[in-house]
């Protein structure tokens, strides 16, 4: 019996900072909206938002635009 490695069989997803920033624009700082624009799951979108400092700031700006 072969053992599966974590993430085996999955296609790696790589989003650039620009792609993440574009997805954040108009999202109202809702991660599920960002994920939908990136065509990925919520956790992946959240991880990319946290990866890029500019994305964190963009989410904060989106939050402020809603208030």
ABEGO torsion letter per residue (X at the ends): XBBBBBGBGBBBBBBBAAAAAAAABGAGGBAAAAAAAAGBBAAAAAAAAAABAAAAAAAAAAAAAAX
